[in-house]
């Protein structure tokens, strides 16, 4: 349990560090996220939006979605 919690918190820190509220459309390469220690297998929940059926994967209050192959958009919880 402790290991999982540590990974989730690290994932949240990575997403928070990359997130830029002034440029929410910016895309991030998967490789760059992995180099910062992000682990894609760990997340807290998934939300599918009603408007565009986008699937966002969250680590607490920061989430991401695949926009292109190996490129992700990061958002803060809405």
C-alpha positions as CSV (number, residue, x, y, z in Angstrom):
1,X,0.0,0.0,0.0
2,X,2.8,2.4,0.9
3,X,4.6,1.8,-2.4
4,X,1.5,2.5,-4.4
5,X,0.8,5.7,-2.5
6,X,4.4,6.9,-3.1
7,X,4.1,6.2,-6.8
8,X,0.7,8.0,-7.0
9,X,2.1,11.1,-5.2
10,X,5.2,11.1,-7.5
11,X,3.0,10.9,-10.6
12,X,0.9,13.9,-9.2
13,X,4.1,15.9,-8.6
14,X,5.3,15.2,-12.2
15,X,1.9,16.3,-13.7
16,X,1.8,19.4,-11.4
17,X,5.3,20.4,-12.5
18,X,4.5,20.0,-16.2
19,X,1.0,21.7,-16.0
20,X,0.9,25.2,-17.3
21,X,-2.5,27.0,-16.8
22,X,-1.6,29.6,-19.4
23,X,-1.0,27.0,-22.0
24,X,-3.3,24.0,-21.4
25,X,-3.1,22.9,-25.0
26,X,0.6,22.1,-24.8
27,X,1.4,18.5,-25.5
28,X,4.1,16.4,-23.6
29,X,6.1,13.5,-25.0
30,X,5.7,10.2,-23.2
31,X,9.4,9.7,-23.1
32,X,9.9,13.1,-21.3
33,X,7.3,12.1,-18.7
34,X,8.9,8.7,-18.2
35,X,12.3,10.4,-17.7
36,X,10.8,12.5,-14.9
37,X,9.7,9.3,-13.1
38,X,6.1,9.2,-14.2
39,X,4.6,5.6,-14.2
40,X,1.6,5.3,-16.5
41,X,0.3,2.1,-14.8
42,X,-0.6,4.0,-11.6
43,X,-3.6,6.4,-11.4
44,X,-6.5,7.2,-9.0
45,X,-9.4,7.4,-11.4
46,X,-10.6,7.9,-15.0
47,X,-13.2,10.4,-16.2
48,X,-14.8,10.4,-19.6
49,X,-16.2,13.8,-20.6
50,X,-19.8,14.0,-21.9
51,X,-19.1,16.6,-24.6
52,X,-16.3,15.1,-26.6
53,X,-16.0,11.6,-24.9
54,X,-12.4,12.4,-24.0
55,X,-10.9,10.0,-21.5
56,X,-8.8,11.6,-18.8
57,X,-6.7,9.6,-16.4
58,X,-6.1,11.2,-13.1
59,X,-3.6,11.1,-10.2
60,X,-5.6,12.9,-7.6
61,X,-6.4,16.4,-9.0
62,X,-4.1,16.4,-12.1
63,X,-4.9,14.4,-15.2
64,X,-3.8,13.6,-18.7
65,X,-5.1,12.2,-21.9
66,X,-3.5,10.9,-25.1
67,X,-4.0,13.3,-27.9
68,X,-1.6,11.8,-30.4
69,X,0.6,8.7,-30.4
70,X,2.9,9.1,-27.3
71,X,1.8,12.8,-26.8
72,X,-0.3,13.8,-23.9
73,X,-2.3,16.9,-22.7
74,X,-2.2,17.6,-19.0
75,X,-5.1,19.2,-17.1
76,X,-6.0,20.2,-13.6
77,X,-9.3,18.8,-12.3
78,X,-12.4,20.5,-13.4
